[in-house]
Amino acid sequence: MIRSILDNDLYKFTMQMAVLELFPGAEAEYRFINRGTQRFTEGFVEELRRTVDEEISELTLTEEEYHWLGKHCPYLKPMYLEYLKNFRFKPEEVTICLTEDRNLDMRIKGPWHSTILWEIVLMAAVSELYFSTIETSWNGNGESEISESVLAAYGEKVLKIGKALEENNCLFAEFGTRRRRSFEIHDQAMESLAGIKTLTGTSNVYFAKKYGMKAIGTVGHEWIMGTSALVGLRYANRFSLENWEEVFKGDLGIALTDTFGSDAFFKDFDLKLSKLYDGVRHDSGDPITFVDRVIAHYKKLGIGPMKKVLVFSDALNSETAINIRKYCEGKINCSFGIGTNLTNNSDFFRKSPPLNMVIKLHGINGIPVVKLSDSPEKETGERDALRVANYIFGRKGLDD
């Protein structure tokens, strides 16, 4: 299910490098969150445990991959590449069990720089195992193997999506590793998209290498969440942006806006940071409202919006991306990260929807961290920690 240590999203590697450089002693805990109704089995847990112990633990960076990263990802420093060459996933960092209601309880604990790479590979494994051991009717024969006819039909579906985006001049990258139906489905999707002129790349480093594409990614919510515990909560957005610049010196300059809600972000996104960063990423809340807000923010600071870019990545399909692009036209540049719609398309698998799951940072050095959001259902963290964070950022009163 996981074919290479690079079968992971780029931003996990960039954040790993930043953590090693600035917070090498930090200890982290992550937790799996199932937002859907699907449930799991003892057999599933056993197979996931075996996958962690016997497969993922054996992944290593090859010499070819090492040299490819050095050439195609120059912002990854030589010292970090040496670290990655010696990196091994540690199965003892992962605990897996079933709850009484047959939900999945999965936790990852250990040094932040070590545990940071687990999120995407575990989610991809959970998704593929679910659709190969529990829900198998989607593949046409009720067995774990995927037929050639299903793969071919899926490739046609993805090609149609890619053509629609190309015809409407939508610049987009593939962001679908974490909730993919399977590795084979993901591979088929990438092969089908390879000729689309408006495809800018993929977040998956393995497929970027395989198909000669650009690896796309910057930073995730956990960087800001971790900063809130290690540096300070009230200005965590500002501290995390400044620390990112300290590590990457102007590379990978897309700022993530919604870790504690966009109000908190824009209070910290001052003139210096607004000029320094190439643009911002939207991941929750109404995208059209967000476009207007970002344009107003740049104009207020005397920055021409057409010098900046908005990246959209919140549960997109071709239709929503095209509508957003049309709204942005002539106002601000935009591009899109499209994930599950390309690697686990709900229109194609109509009676077998993708898992609605995340793995989120839960604490750093024993301090609970939270993610707030412009979409309330995306809030994560312990209740009291959420209560305090919402109060500090002026979103709610302490008793609300």
Salt bridges, closest charged atoms under 4 A:
ASP7 OD2 - ARG180 NH2 2.87
ASP9 OD2 - ARG178 NH2 3.59
GLU21 OE1 - LYS77 NZ 2.87
GLU29 OE2 - ARG31 NE 2.85
GLU47 OE2 - ARG50 NH2 2.69
ASP53 OD1 - ARG49 NH2 2.99
GLU54 OE1 - ARG50 NH1 3.54
GLU55 OE2 - ARG50 NH2 2.66
GLU63 OE1 - HIS67 NE2 3.34
GLU63 OE2 - LYS85 NZ 3.32
GLU64 OE2 - LYS209 NZ 3.16
ASP101 OD2 - ARG39 NH2 3.82
ASP105 OD1 - ARG107 NE 3.07
GLU119 OE1 - LYS12 NZ 2.74
GLU119 OE2 - ARG178 NH1 3.26
GLU166 OE1 - LYS163 NZ 3.82
GLU174 OE2 - HIS186 NE2 3.09
GLU184 OE2 - ARG3 NH2 3.19
ASP187 OD2 - LYS210 NZ 2.82
GLU222 OE2 - LYS12 NZ 2.37
GLU242 OE2 - LYS272 NZ 3.63
ASP258 OD1 - HIS221 NE2 2.76
ASP258 OD2 - LYS371 NZ 3.74
ASP263 OD1 - ARG293 NH1 2.67
ASP268 OD1 - ARG238 NH2 3.37
ASP283 OD2 - HIS221 NE2 3.80
ASP283 OD1 - ARG281 NH1 3.83
ASP314 OD1 - LYS378 NZ 2.75
GLU329 OE1 - ARG325 NH2 3.57
GLU379 OE2 - ARG395 NH2 3.22
GLU382 OE2 - HIS362 NE2 3.20
ASP399 OD1 - ARG387 NH2 3.94
